[in-house]
Amino acid sequence: MITWEQIIELAEGLPEVQVLTGEKLVIRRGKRDLAWQRPLSKKDMKALGDAAPTGEVMAVHVADLIEKEAWLLAEPGPLFTTPHFANYPAVLVDLDLAGIELVRELLDQ
């Protein structure tokens, strides 16, 4: 399990990264969002069914769809996707299942 406080601390240690706090947490590298707080919508919850996380979720942008599939295969517990993200290069992270090393690796790409 990883907390938002730990994620912020990790992000603040990365080069060229800004942490924006407001209604939702956003981690930005340059002009691009690297990761962001992403609560699941009702549509997401319905699509995931019993597999839907009940805790906090973070979305993390990855290089491309091939890298996304590699991440999803490598870490099927904490990482997942929804139909909304089907053709978008980002993975969703169940913070209740993710460890600090996984999140560090995702943010430091």
Buried (B, 14 or more C-beta within 10 A) or exposed (E): EBEEEBBBEBBEEBEEBBBEEEEEBBBBBEEEBBBBBBEBEEEBBEBBEEEBBEEBBBBBBBEEEEEBBBBBEEBEEBBBBBEBBEEBBBBBBBBEBBBBEBBBBBBEE
